[in-house]
Structure formats: structure tokens, C-alpha cells
């Protein structure tokens, strides 16, 4: 399972870097409220994309 996740992150380097930057900005900085809502929405969209791509629990 972890190997599948790591391979998905390696296969999509641009999305992985955006995901990591967005996550760490939201975690360690306090952006303005509306900007943080937009970033959280983007983070959720990337999580759903990676979840659909991986389909970890399909089989």
C-alpha cells in the first residue's frame, strides 16, 4: 500500500509539490481566512484526485 502511494507521488511530481507546499503553508502559517479556505479546497481536490487515482481498497 505504501509503495503504491509513493509511486503515485513520484509519477505526479508537480501535483505532489503543490500538495506538499499547500499542506505545509496551511499547517505552519496563518494565511488570511478566505485564502486559507481556497487553499483547503485545493487540498481537498488533490486528495480526492489522488484517492481516485490510487484506488487503494478496490481489490
Helices and strands as residue ranges (DSSP letters): H 2-11, H 13-28, H 33-54
